[in-house]
Amino acid sequence: MGNSMLHHVEIYVSSLPRSIEFWGWLLPKLGYEQFQKWDSGISWKYRETYLVFVQAEERFLKIPYHRCRVGLNHLAFHAKSKEHVDDLTEALREKGIQILYKDKHPYAGGDDYYAVFFEDPDRIKVELVAPSMYEGIF
């Protein structure tokens, strides 16, 4: 068994093609590889953990996702370094993806929390967090 207890996360999306375009660009930059693909879904895997994105049925699209309602708020990923966060921030800007909390970037999570925050096409918040000097202490 690997280091992570999390096996997989499955997220229903409003537009699978838009999600594939976004996540298919982002996840390989974080070390994920495409794992499975079928008509209504796709997954990317990193070590023993994978993320699955599935097209929501039309009848469930009437109420759009909002991260402040009950359910998933955000996905946070480990960055290799502060430079990794900076490189991804620049790549996001080049793609026209809005950086959240710009006035506090890259310390929007606190003085010892170096990260970039942004959103996927369904406005699921995503963050990439650099290793902290405190990691491994607790």
DSSP file with accessible surface (Angstrom, degrees, kcal/mol):
  #  RESIDUE AA STRUCTURE BP1 BP2  ACC     N-H-->O    O-->H-N    N-H-->O    O-->H-N    TCO  KAPPA ALPHA  PHI   PSI    X-CA   Y-CA   Z-CA
    1    1 A M              0   0  204      0, 0.0     4,-0.1     0, 0.0     0, 0.0   0.000 360.0 360.0 360.0 147.2    0.0    0.0    0.0
    2    2 A G        -     0   0   22      2,-0.2    45,-0.0     1,-0.1     0, 0.0   0.028 360.0 -89.1 -83.1-167.5    1.2    3.6   -0.8
    3    3 A N  S    S+     0   0  153      2,-0.0     2,-0.4     0, 0.0    -1,-0.1   0.745 101.9  77.2 -76.2 -25.8    1.5    6.6    1.5
    4    4 A S        -     0   0   54      1,-0.1    -2,-0.2     2,-0.1    44,-0.0  -0.709  57.0-162.8 -95.6 138.9   -2.1    7.9    0.8
    5    5 A M  S    S+     0   0  164     -2,-0.4     2,-0.5    -4,-0.1    -1,-0.1   0.617  70.0  96.4 -85.5 -15.5   -5.2    6.4    2.4
    6    6 A L        -     0   0   95      1,-0.2     3,-0.1    43,-0.0    -2,-0.1  -0.656  51.8-175.5 -80.3 124.0   -7.3    8.1   -0.2
    7    7 A H        -     0   0  117     -2,-0.5    43,-1.7     1,-0.3     2,-0.3   0.941  60.0 -32.5 -84.3 -55.9   -8.2    5.7   -3.0
    8    8 A H  E     -a   50   0A  73     41,-0.2     2,-0.4    37,-0.0    -1,-0.3  -0.987  44.0-140.4-160.5 162.3  -10.0    8.0   -5.4
    9    9 A V  E     -a   51   0A  35     41,-1.7    43,-3.0    -2,-0.3     2,-0.5  -0.996  16.6-158.6-125.4 132.6  -12.3   11.1   -5.7
   10   10 A E  E     -a   52   0A  94     -2,-0.4     2,-0.4    41,-0.2    43,-0.2  -0.965   9.2-173.5-116.6 128.7  -15.1   11.2   -8.2
   11   11 A I  E     -a   53   0A  16     41,-3.0    43,-2.4    -2,-0.5     2,-0.4  -0.979  18.1-140.1-124.5 128.1  -16.6   14.6   -9.3
   12   12 A Y  E     -a   54   0A 137     -2,-0.4     2,-0.3    41,-0.2    43,-0.2  -0.726  26.4-162.4 -85.1 135.8  -19.6   15.1  -11.5
   13   13 A V  E     -a   55   0A   3     41,-3.1    43,-2.9    -2,-0.4     3,-0.3  -0.828  26.9-132.4-122.0 158.9  -19.1   18.0  -13.9
   14   14 A S  S    S+     0   0   42     -2,-0.3     2,-0.4     1,-0.3    -1,-0.1   0.807 100.3  22.2 -80.3 -30.4  -21.4   20.2  -16.0
   15   15 A S     >  -     0   0   32      1,-0.1     4,-2.4    39,-0.1    -1,-0.3  -0.854  62.9-166.8-141.2 102.3  -19.3   19.9  -19.2
   16   16 A L  H  > S+     0   0   13     -2,-0.4     4,-3.0    -3,-0.3     5,-0.2   0.912  90.4  54.0 -57.7 -43.8  -17.0   16.9  -19.6
   17   17 A P  H  > S+     0   0   92      0, 0.0     4,-2.3     0, 0.0    -1,-0.2   0.923 110.8  46.4 -58.6 -41.8  -15.1   18.4  -22.6
   18   18 A R  H  > S+     0   0  110      2,-0.2     4,-2.2     1,-0.2    -2,-0.2   0.908 114.2  48.1 -64.6 -41.1  -14.4   21.7  -20.7
   19   19 A S  H  X>S+     0   0    2     -4,-2.4     4,-3.0     2,-0.2     5,-0.5   0.897 110.2  51.5 -67.4 -38.6  -13.3   19.7  -17.6
   20   20 A I  H  X5S+     0   0   44     -4,-3.0     4,-2.1    -5,-0.2     5,-0.2   0.923 110.0  50.1 -63.3 -41.2  -11.0   17.5  -19.8
   21   21 A E  H  X5S+     0   0  133     -4,-2.3     4,-0.7    -5,-0.2    -2,-0.2   0.941 118.3  38.5 -62.3 -45.0   -9.4   20.6  -21.3
   22   22 A F  H >X5S+     0   0   17     -4,-2.2     4,-2.4     2,-0.2     3,-0.7   0.979 123.9  36.2 -70.2 -58.0   -8.8   22.1  -17.9
   23   23 A W  H 3X5S+     0   0    0     -4,-3.0     4,-2.5     1,-0.2    -3,-0.2   0.832 112.5  60.0 -69.8 -31.1   -7.8   19.0  -15.8
   24   24 A G  H 3<<S+     0   0   28     -4,-2.1    -1,-0.2    -5,-0.5    -2,-0.2   0.750 111.9  41.0 -68.5 -22.3   -5.9   17.5  -18.8
   25   25 A W  H <X S+     0   0   53     -4,-0.7     4,-0.6    -3,-0.7    -2,-0.2   0.872 121.9  40.0 -84.7 -45.1   -3.7   20.5  -18.9
   26   26 A L  H >X S+     0   0    0     -4,-2.4     3,-1.0     1,-0.2     4,-0.6   0.946 107.3  55.8 -73.6 -52.1   -3.3   20.9  -15.1
   27   27 A L  H ><>S+     0   0    0     -4,-2.5     5,-2.3     1,-0.3     3,-1.6   0.860 101.8  55.1 -61.4 -39.4   -2.9   17.4  -13.7
   28   28 A P  H >45S+     0   0   68      0, 0.0     3,-1.3     0, 0.0    -1,-0.3   0.860 102.7  59.3 -60.7 -28.8    0.1   16.3  -15.9
   29   29 A K  H <<5S+     0   0   89     -3,-1.0    -2,-0.2    -4,-0.6    -3,-0.1   0.702 106.7  48.5 -67.9 -18.8    1.9   19.4  -14.5
   30   30 A L  T <<5S-     0   0   18     -3,-1.6    -1,-0.3    -4,-0.6    -3,-0.1   0.302 129.7 -94.5-103.4   5.6    1.4   17.8  -11.0
   31   31 A G  T < 5S+     0   0   36     -3,-1.3     2,-0.2     1,-0.3    -2,-0.1   0.489  79.1 137.5  98.1   4.0    2.6   14.4  -12.0
   32   32 A Y      < -     0   0   29     -5,-2.3     2,-0.4    -6,-0.1    -1,-0.3  -0.547  36.5-155.4 -82.2 151.6   -0.7   12.7  -12.8
   33   33 A E  E     -B   45   0A 150     12,-2.5    12,-3.3    -2,-0.2    -9,-0.0  -0.954  32.1 -95.7-123.1 145.3   -1.1   10.5  -15.8
   34   34 A Q  E     +B   44   0A 112     -2,-0.4    10,-0.3    10,-0.2     3,-0.1  -0.350  44.6 177.0 -58.8 136.4   -4.4    9.7  -17.7
   35   35 A F  E     -     0   0A  82      8,-3.1     2,-0.3     1,-0.4     9,-0.2   0.814  54.6  -0.8-111.2 -57.5   -5.8    6.5  -16.2
   36   36 A Q  E     -B   43   0A  87      7,-0.7     7,-2.5     2,-0.0    -1,-0.4  -0.957  54.1-172.0-138.1 154.3   -9.1    5.6  -17.8
   37   37 A K  E     +B   42   0A 127     -2,-0.3     2,-0.3     5,-0.2     5,-0.2  -0.978  13.2 157.2-148.5 135.8  -11.4    7.2  -20.4
   38   38 A W  E >   -B   41   0A 106      3,-2.6     3,-1.2    -2,-0.3    -2,-0.0  -0.865  57.5 -78.5-145.6 177.9  -15.0    6.3  -21.4
   39   39 A D  T 3  S+     0   0  171     -2,-0.3     3,-0.0     1,-0.3    -1,-0.0   0.848 127.0  26.4 -53.0 -41.5  -17.9    8.1  -23.1
   40   40 A S  T 3  S+     0   0   54     14,-0.1    15,-2.9   -24,-0.0     2,-0.3   0.306 124.2  25.4-109.8  11.3  -19.1    9.9  -20.0
   41   41 A G  E <   -BC  38  54A   0     -3,-1.2    -3,-2.6    13,-0.2     2,-0.3  -0.987  47.3-161.6-164.5 172.0  -15.9   10.2  -17.9
   42   42 A I  E     -BC  37  53A   0     11,-2.0    11,-3.0    -2,-0.3     2,-0.3  -0.977  10.7-159.7-154.8 153.8  -12.1   10.3  -17.5
   43   43 A S  E     -BC  36  52A   0     -7,-2.5    -8,-3.1    -2,-0.3    -7,-0.7  -0.985   5.5-157.2-139.8 153.8   -9.6    9.8  -14.7
   44   44 A W  E     -BC  34  51A   7      7,-2.1     7,-2.8    -2,-0.3     2,-0.4  -0.980  16.8-151.5-126.6 143.9   -6.0   10.7  -13.9
   45   45 A K  E     -BC  33  50A  73    -12,-3.3   -12,-2.5    -2,-0.4     2,-0.4  -0.915  16.4-174.3-123.8 141.5   -3.8    8.8  -11.5
   46   46 A Y  E >  S- C   0  49A  86      3,-3.1     3,-2.4    -2,-0.4   -14,-0.1  -0.977  71.3 -50.5-131.0 115.3   -0.9    9.7   -9.3
   47   47 A R  T 3  S-     0   0  156     -2,-0.4     0, 0.0     1,-0.3     0, 0.0  -0.353 123.2 -19.8  54.0-120.2    0.7    6.7   -7.5
   48   48 A E  T 3  S+     0   0   99     -2,-0.1     2,-0.4    -3,-0.1    -1,-0.3   0.402 124.2  81.8 -97.1   2.4   -2.3    4.8   -5.9
   49   49 A T  E <   - C   0  46A  18     -3,-2.4    -3,-3.1   -41,-0.0     2,-0.3  -0.889  56.4-175.0-112.1 138.1   -4.8    7.7   -5.9
   50   50 A Y  E     -aC   8  45A  39    -43,-1.7   -41,-1.7    -2,-0.4     2,-0.4  -0.945  18.5-141.2-133.4 156.0   -6.9    8.8   -8.8
   51   51 A L  E     -aC   9  44A   7     -7,-2.8    -7,-2.1    -2,-0.3     2,-0.4  -0.948  18.0-160.8-112.5 133.1   -9.3   11.6   -9.7
   52   52 A V  E     -aC  10  43A   4    -43,-3.0   -41,-3.0    -2,-0.4     2,-0.5  -0.946   5.8-166.8-119.1 134.7  -12.4   10.9  -11.7
   53   53 A F  E     -aC  11  42A   0    -11,-3.0   -11,-2.0    -2,-0.4     2,-0.4  -0.990  12.3-176.7-122.6 125.5  -14.5   13.4  -13.6
   54   54 A V  E     -aC  12  41A  11    -43,-2.4   -41,-3.1    -2,-0.5     2,-0.4  -0.961  31.3-110.5-126.7 138.7  -17.9   12.3  -14.9
   55   55 A Q  E     -a   13   0A  55    -15,-2.9   -41,-0.2    -2,-0.4     2,-0.1  -0.526  35.5-130.0 -66.8 123.0  -20.5   14.1  -17.0
   56   56 A A        -     0   0   12    -43,-2.9   -40,-0.1    -2,-0.4     2,-0.1  -0.471  29.5-102.3 -70.3 145.8  -23.6   14.9  -14.8
   57   57 A E    >   -     0   0  102     -2,-0.1     3,-2.1     1,-0.1     4,-0.3  -0.387  29.3-113.0 -67.5 149.6  -26.9   13.9  -16.4
   58   58 A E  G >  S+     0   0  154      1,-0.3     3,-1.9     2,-0.2     4,-0.3   0.865 114.8  60.6 -50.4 -41.5  -29.0   16.8  -17.9
   59   59 A R  G 3  S+     0   0  155      1,-0.3    -1,-0.3     2,-0.1     3,-0.3   0.682 105.0  49.4 -67.6 -14.9  -31.7   16.4  -15.3
   60   60 A F  G <  S+     0   0  123     -3,-2.1     3,-0.4     1,-0.2    -1,-0.3   0.396  91.5  78.7-101.8   3.0  -29.1   17.2  -12.5
   61   61 A L    <   +     0   0   53     -3,-1.9    -1,-0.2    -4,-0.3    -2,-0.1   0.545  67.8  86.2 -88.7  -6.2  -27.7   20.3  -14.2
   62   62 A K  S    S+     0   0  166     -4,-0.3    -1,-0.2    -3,-0.3    -2,-0.1   0.860  88.7  51.7 -63.7 -36.8  -30.6   22.6  -13.2
   63   63 A I  S    S-     0   0  128     -3,-0.4    -1,-0.2     0, 0.0     0, 0.0  -0.888  91.4-143.1-101.2 108.4  -29.0   23.4   -9.8
   64   64 A P        -     0   0   90      0, 0.0     2,-0.1     0, 0.0    -2,-0.1  -0.285  22.8 -95.8 -71.2 158.6  -25.4   24.5  -10.5
   65   65 A Y        +     0   0   76     -4,-0.1     2,-0.3     2,-0.0     3,-0.0  -0.409  40.2 179.5 -66.4 142.3  -22.5   23.6   -8.3
   66   66 A H    >   -     0   0   87      4,-0.2     3,-1.9    -2,-0.1    58,-0.1  -0.921  26.1-144.0-145.1 127.1  -21.4   26.1   -5.7
   67   67 A R  T 3  S+     0   0   38     56,-0.3     4,-0.1    -2,-0.3    56,-0.0   0.622  97.5  62.8 -68.0 -12.1  -18.5   25.4   -3.3
   68   68 A C  T 3  S+     0   0  100      2,-0.1    -1,-0.3     5,-0.0     2,-0.1   0.574  91.1  80.1 -88.9  -8.4  -20.2   27.2   -0.4
   69   69 A R  S <  S-     0   0  123     -3,-1.9    -4,-0.0     1,-0.2    -3,-0.0  -0.391 106.3 -65.3 -83.4 174.9  -23.1   24.8   -0.4
   70   70 A V  S    S+     0   0  156     -2,-0.1     2,-0.3     3,-0.0    -1,-0.2  -0.324 104.0  45.7 -59.1 136.1  -22.9   21.3    1.2
   71   71 A G  S    S+     0   0   61     -3,-0.1     2,-0.1    -4,-0.1     0, 0.0  -0.839 100.5   1.8 126.2-162.8  -20.4   19.2   -0.6
   72   72 A L        +     0   0   61     -2,-0.3    -3,-0.2     1,-0.2     3,-0.1  -0.335  48.0 179.0 -63.1 131.9  -16.9   19.6   -2.0
   73   73 A N        -     0   0   59      1,-0.4    52,-1.2    -2,-0.1     2,-0.3   0.847  59.7 -27.4 -97.4 -52.1  -15.3   23.0   -1.4
   74   74 A H  E     -d  125   0B  67     50,-0.2     2,-0.4    45,-0.0    -1,-0.4  -0.994  45.3-125.5-159.8 165.2  -11.9   22.6   -2.9
   75   75 A L  E     -d  126   0B  22     50,-2.1    52,-2.3    -2,-0.3     2,-0.4  -0.978  24.9-164.1-115.1 129.2   -9.0   20.3   -4.0
   76   76 A A  E     -d  127   0B  55     -2,-0.4     2,-0.3    50,-0.2    52,-0.2  -0.957   4.6-164.5-117.7 133.9   -5.5   21.1   -2.7
   77   77 A F  E     -d  128   0B  20     50,-2.8    52,-2.9    -2,-0.4     2,-0.3  -0.875  23.8-110.9-117.3 148.5   -2.4   19.5   -4.2
   78   78 A H  E     -d  129   0B 151     -2,-0.3     2,-0.3    50,-0.2    52,-0.2  -0.596  28.8-151.0 -73.8 131.9    1.2   19.3   -3.0
   79   79 A A        -     0   0    7     50,-3.4     3,-0.1    -2,-0.3   -49,-0.1  -0.681  17.0-130.3 -93.4 157.9    3.7   21.4   -4.9
   80   80 A K  S    S-     0   0  152     -2,-0.3     2,-0.3     1,-0.2    -1,-0.1   0.802  81.2 -25.1 -74.4 -29.9    7.3   20.3   -5.1
   81   81 A S  S  > S-     0   0   36      1,-0.1     4,-1.6    49,-0.1    -1,-0.2  -0.963  71.2 -85.8-166.7 174.8    8.6   23.8   -4.1
   82   82 A K  H  > S+     0   0   97     -2,-0.3     4,-2.6     1,-0.2     5,-0.2   0.873 126.8  57.5 -64.0 -35.8    7.7   27.5   -4.1
   83   83 A E  H  > S+     0   0  119      1,-0.2     4,-3.0     2,-0.2    -1,-0.2   0.874 101.8  54.8 -62.6 -36.8    9.1   27.7   -7.6
   84   84 A H  H  > S+     0   0   25      2,-0.2     4,-2.3     1,-0.2    -1,-0.2   0.919 109.2  47.5 -61.3 -43.8    6.6   25.0   -8.6
   85   85 A V  H  X S+     0   0    0     -4,-1.6     4,-2.6     2,-0.2    -2,-0.2   0.936 113.7  47.8 -61.6 -45.8    3.8   27.3   -7.3
   86   86 A D  H  X S+     0   0   63     -4,-2.6     4,-2.3     1,-0.2    -2,-0.2   0.907 111.3  50.0 -63.9 -42.6    5.3   30.3   -9.1
   87   87 A D  H  X S+     0   0  113     -4,-3.0     4,-2.2     2,-0.2    -1,-0.2   0.915 113.1  45.9 -63.0 -43.1    5.7   28.4  -12.4
   88   88 A L  H  X S+     0   0    6     -4,-2.3     4,-2.9     2,-0.2     5,-0.2   0.909 109.5  55.3 -68.3 -38.1    2.1   27.2  -12.3
   89   89 A T  H  X S+     0   0    3     -4,-2.6     4,-2.3     1,-0.2    -2,-0.2   0.934 110.1  46.1 -57.9 -45.2    0.8   30.7  -11.3
   90   90 A E  H  X S+     0   0   94     -4,-2.3     4,-2.4     1,-0.2    -1,-0.2   0.919 112.5  50.1 -65.0 -41.9    2.5   32.1  -14.4
   91   91 A A  H  X S+     0   0   18     -4,-2.2     4,-1.5     2,-0.2    -2,-0.2   0.892 109.8  51.3 -64.0 -39.5    1.1   29.2  -16.6
   92   92 A L  H  <>S+     0   0    0     -4,-2.9     5,-2.6     2,-0.2     4,-0.4   0.932 110.1  49.1 -62.5 -44.6   -2.4   29.9  -15.2
   93   93 A R  H ><5S+     0   0  118     -4,-2.3     3,-1.4     1,-0.2    -2,-0.2   0.911 108.2  53.6 -61.6 -42.1   -2.1   33.6  -16.1
   94   94 A E  H 3<5S+     0   0  148     -4,-2.4    -1,-0.2     1,-0.3    -2,-0.2   0.835 109.1  49.4 -62.4 -31.7   -0.9   32.8  -19.6
   95   95 A K  T 3<5S-     0   0   97     -4,-1.5    -1,-0.3    -3,-0.2    -2,-0.2   0.463 118.0-113.9 -84.6  -3.4   -4.0   30.6  -20.0
   96   96 A G  T < 5 +     0   0   69     -3,-1.4     2,-0.5    -4,-0.4    -3,-0.2   0.706  64.3 150.8  78.7  19.2   -6.2   33.4  -18.8
   97   97 A I      < -     0   0   31     -5,-2.6    -1,-0.3    -6,-0.2     2,-0.1  -0.760  48.6-118.1 -87.6 125.5   -7.2   31.5  -15.6
   98   98 A Q        -     0   0  126     -2,-0.5     2,-0.5    -3,-0.1    21,-0.5  -0.387  16.6-136.9 -69.3 134.1   -8.0   33.9  -12.8
   99   99 A I    >   -     0   0    4     -2,-0.1     3,-0.5    19,-0.1    19,-0.2  -0.775  23.3-133.5 -87.1 128.2   -5.9   33.7   -9.7
  100  100 A L  T 3  S+     0   0   17     17,-3.0    17,-0.5    -2,-0.5     8,-0.1  -0.515  82.4  16.5 -80.6 153.8   -8.1   34.0   -6.6
  101  101 A Y  T >> S+     0   0   90     -2,-0.2     3,-1.8     1,-0.1     4,-1.0   0.887  73.6 171.2  55.0  43.1   -7.2   36.3   -3.6
  102  102 A K  T <4  +     0   0  132     -3,-0.5     3,-0.5     1,-0.3    -1,-0.1   0.825  69.3  61.8 -54.4 -35.5   -4.7   38.2   -5.9
  103  103 A D  T 34 S+     0   0  138      1,-0.2    -1,-0.3     3,-0.1    -2,-0.1   0.760 115.2  32.5 -66.0 -22.2   -4.2   40.9   -3.3
  104  104 A K  T X4 S+     0   0  132     -3,-1.8     3,-2.3    -4,-0.0    -1,-0.2   0.433  94.2 165.2-111.4  -3.6   -2.8   38.3   -0.8
  105  105 A H  T 3<  +     0   0   39     -4,-1.0    11,-0.1    -3,-0.5     9,-0.1  -0.333  63.3  12.6 -59.9 138.3   -1.1   36.0   -3.3
  106  106 A P  T 3  S+     0   0   21      0, 0.0     9,-2.4     0, 0.0    -1,-0.3  -0.887 133.5  46.7 -95.4  19.9    1.0   33.8   -2.6
  107  107 A Y    X   +     0   0   98     -3,-2.3     3,-1.9     7,-0.2    -2,-0.2  -0.007  67.3 122.5-110.7  30.2    0.2   34.1    1.1
  108  108 A A  T 3  S+     0   0   28      7,-0.3    -1,-0.2     1,-0.3    -3,-0.1   0.787  77.0  52.7 -62.2 -25.3   -3.6   34.1    1.0
  109  109 A G  T 3  S-     0   0   43      4,-0.6    -1,-0.3     1,-0.3     2,-0.2   0.436 128.8 -72.4 -88.6  -0.2   -3.6   31.0    3.3
  110  110 A G    X   -     0   0   31     -3,-1.9     3,-1.7     3,-0.3    -1,-0.3  -0.566  57.2 -65.5 127.5 168.4   -1.4   32.7    5.9
  111  111 A D  T 3  S+     0   0  138      1,-0.3    -1,-0.1    -2,-0.2    -3,-0.1   0.766 132.6  38.8 -62.4 -30.1    2.2   33.8    6.4
  112  112 A D  T 3  S+     0   0   86     -3,-0.1     2,-0.5     1,-0.1    -1,-0.3   0.069  99.2  87.6-107.8  23.4    3.7   30.3    6.3
  113  113 A Y    <   -     0   0   83     -3,-1.7     2,-0.7    -6,-0.1    -4,-0.6  -0.895  55.9-171.8-129.3  96.7    1.4   29.0    3.6
  114  114 A Y        +     0   0   33     -2,-0.5    16,-3.2    16,-0.3     2,-0.3  -0.819  31.9 131.3 -95.5 111.6    2.8   29.6    0.1
  115  115 A A  E     -E  129   0B   0     -9,-2.4     2,-0.4    -2,-0.7    -7,-0.3  -0.971  50.8-128.0-155.0 163.3    0.1   28.6   -2.5
  116  116 A V  E     -E  128   0B   0     12,-1.8    12,-1.9    -2,-0.3     2,-0.4  -0.975  22.7-159.7-119.4 137.6   -1.9   29.6   -5.6
  117  117 A F  E     +E  127   0B  12    -17,-0.5   -17,-3.0    -2,-0.4     2,-0.2  -0.962  25.0 141.6-117.5 136.1   -5.7   29.4   -5.6
  118  118 A F  E     -E  126   0B   1      8,-2.6     8,-3.3    -2,-0.4     2,-0.3  -0.848  38.1-107.5-156.9-175.1   -7.8   29.2   -8.7
  119  119 A E  E     -E  125   0B  33    -21,-0.5     6,-0.2     6,-0.3   -21,-0.1  -0.954  14.2-133.0-130.4 151.0  -11.0   27.6  -10.1
  120  120 A D    >   -     0   0    7      4,-2.3     3,-2.4    -2,-0.3  -101,-0.1  -0.258  51.7 -83.0 -85.6 179.4  -11.9   24.8  -12.5
  121  121 A P  T 3  S+     0   0   36      0, 0.0  -102,-0.1     0, 0.0    -1,-0.1   0.773 134.1  48.8 -60.0 -24.4  -14.6   25.3  -15.2
  122  122 A D  T 3  S-     0   0   22      2,-0.1     3,-0.1  -107,-0.0   -57,-0.0   0.301 122.4-107.7 -94.0   9.3  -17.3   24.5  -12.6
  123  123 A R    <   +     0   0  136     -3,-2.4     2,-0.5     1,-0.3   -56,-0.3   0.718  63.8 157.5  68.6  26.3  -15.8   26.9  -10.1
  124  124 A I        -     0   0    3    -58,-0.1    -4,-2.3     1,-0.1    -1,-0.3  -0.686  47.3-118.2 -72.3 128.1  -14.4   24.2   -7.9
  125  125 A K  E     -dE  74 119B  24    -52,-1.2   -50,-2.1    -2,-0.5     2,-0.4  -0.507  34.0-170.4 -72.7 140.2  -11.6   25.9   -6.0
  126  126 A V  E     -dE  75 118B   1     -8,-3.3    -8,-2.6   -52,-0.2     2,-0.3  -0.972   3.3-173.9-128.6 141.7   -8.2   24.3   -6.6
  127  127 A E  E     -dE  76 117B   6    -52,-2.3   -50,-2.8    -2,-0.4     2,-0.5  -0.991  17.8-154.4-138.3 151.4   -4.9   25.1   -4.8
  128  128 A L  E     -dE  77 116B   1    -12,-1.9   -12,-1.8    -2,-0.3     2,-0.5  -0.995  21.6-161.9-120.9 121.0   -1.3   24.2   -5.2
  129  129 A V  E     -dE  78 115B  16    -52,-2.9   -50,-3.4    -2,-0.5   -14,-0.2  -0.905  10.7-136.5-115.0 126.6    0.6   24.4   -1.9
  130  130 A A        -     0   0    3    -16,-3.2   -16,-0.3    -2,-0.5   -50,-0.1  -0.403  41.1 -87.4 -73.1 152.3    4.4   24.5   -1.5
  131  131 A P        -     0   0   59      0, 0.0     2,-0.3     0, 0.0    -1,-0.1  -0.346  47.0-133.2 -58.5 140.5    6.0   22.4    1.2
  132  132 A S    >   -     0   0   38      1,-0.1     3,-1.4    -3,-0.1   -19,-0.1  -0.660  14.1-123.2 -95.5 154.4    6.1   24.3    4.6
  133  133 A M  T 3  S+     0   0  136     -2,-0.3    -1,-0.1     1,-0.3   -21,-0.0   0.710 114.9  56.6 -66.5 -15.5    9.1   24.6    6.8
  134  134 A Y  T >> S+     0   0   92    -22,-0.2     3,-2.1     2,-0.1     4,-0.6   0.544  77.4 120.2 -91.8  -9.1    6.8   23.0    9.5
  135  135 A E  T <4 S+     0   0  103     -3,-1.4     0, 0.0     1,-0.3     0, 0.0  -0.335  77.7  21.4 -60.2 137.3    6.0   19.8    7.5
  136  136 A G  T 34 S+     0   0   83      2,-0.2    -1,-0.3    -2,-0.0    -2,-0.1   0.257 101.2  92.7  91.1 -12.5    7.1   16.7    9.2
  137  137 A I  T <4        0   0  112     -3,-2.1    -2,-0.1     0, 0.0    -3,-0.0   0.885 360.0 360.0 -79.1 -39.0    7.1   18.4   12.6
  138  138 A F     <        0   0  210     -4,-0.6    -2,-0.2     0, 0.0    -4,-0.0  -0.560 360.0 360.0 -88.1 360.0    3.5   17.5   13.6
